[in-house]
Every structure is written in structure tokens, then in C-alpha cells.
Amino acid sequence: MAGCRWWLDSPVFNSGRLKGIILEVAAEAGWPWQVEMVTNPDKVLSVTEQIVSSSDHVILDRCQKWFNLARQVIANQVPQARVVDLGNSERASLGG
């Protein structure tokens, strides 16, 4: 099974608590996850060769590979959700 590495922003309030929750969930499921607290995860994520999942456009614009985790979670957990694709300029136009 492939692993997963989480980089959390150490200066952010509750990031240490989130690290504990992530590791607890991973241990219960038997997932080989790692969590690292870093001062600036944006810098780390922007240069990694690994697949990145983030909602930060600066990271997504700079990283080499990315995965839309939010879309996958919605598709799997809320299949009845109405998802609007704003990436198509014709559909996203305000007039039509």
C-alpha cells in the first residue's frame, strides 16, 4: 500500500491537535501515513515531485502534479450533490 505524507503549517493554531487526529485515524485503519509539522508547507508542496492535494491556488499553480481530493470526497460521499463546473468559460459566464 502506498503511503501518504501530510505537511501541516506548524504556526497555525491547532495544527498539533490535527496531527494527532490524522495519525490516530491512520493507525486505526492501518494506513502508512506520516505527518510533518513545517514552518511553511507552501514552499515544500510547491517543489515536491509527489502528488499534491491543496485548495491553495498558489501551490496548485507551482506544483508538478496535483489531485482534486475535495471533488473525490464529494463524488464518493455525496453522490447526489450538484457539482457546477466553473472551469468552462461558456458555462461560467454571468449572462447565460
C-alpha positions, -999 to +999 in steps of 0.1 A: +000+000+000+013+034-009+019+059+019+007+094+024+026+123+039+008+153+054+026+186+058+009+209+083+016+245+090+032+245+124+024+282+133-013+276+127-035+271+158-045+235+165-022+221+138-006+199+165-040+186+175-048+179+139-016+160+135-027+137+164-061+131+149-046+123+115-021+098+130-048+082+151-071+077+122-043+063+101-032+039+129-068+026+134-071+020+096-036+005+092-026+033+068+011+041+064+007+079+069+033+104+081+026+139+094+053+166+094+050+200+110+067+226+089+070+264+091+060+269+055+042+239+039+035+261+008+072+261-001+075+223+005+044+215-016+053+238-044+086+220-052+078+183-044+077+158-071+049+139-053+012+144-059-003+173-040-038+179-028-045+215-018-071+242-022-044+269-024-041+282-059-005+293-054+006+258-046-015+243-074+000+267-099+035+257-089+034+220-080+042+194-106+012+170-100-020+175-081-052+156-072-086+172-065-093+155-032-124+176-024-140+166-057-133+129-050-147+131-014-179+148-027-183+122-055-179+093-031-197+107+000-224+129-015-232+114-049-265+134-051-246+167-049-250+191-078-215+200-089-211+230-111-180+231-134-167+266-133-137+258-154-157+261-187-159+298-195-191+293-215-210+278-186-194+302-161-204+333-179-228+355-159-252+363-187-261+329-198 
